[in-house]
Amino acid sequence: MRYEIRVSGVLQETTRREGFPELDSVVVSGQTVLFGDVVDEAHLYGLLNRFQALGLTVTEMRQLPE
């Protein structure tokens, strides 16, 4: 499954690279958009836990078409 996850603000490259190495990212209109393959539900919840642990606000999350 591929997901797109938007967070408020622009993540520093170090935070993005170390916190979410399995995801690619772009900055759009002052938000960081991370996207990539999510293996299973446990992986998805693990990502959400990392966002929360880093104090990031997820504004949108959606599964992308295959």
Buried (B, 14 or more C-beta within 10 A) or exposed (E): EEBBBBBEEBBEEEEBEEBBEEBEBEEEEEBBBBBBEBEEEEBBEEBBEEBEEEEBEBEEBEEEEE
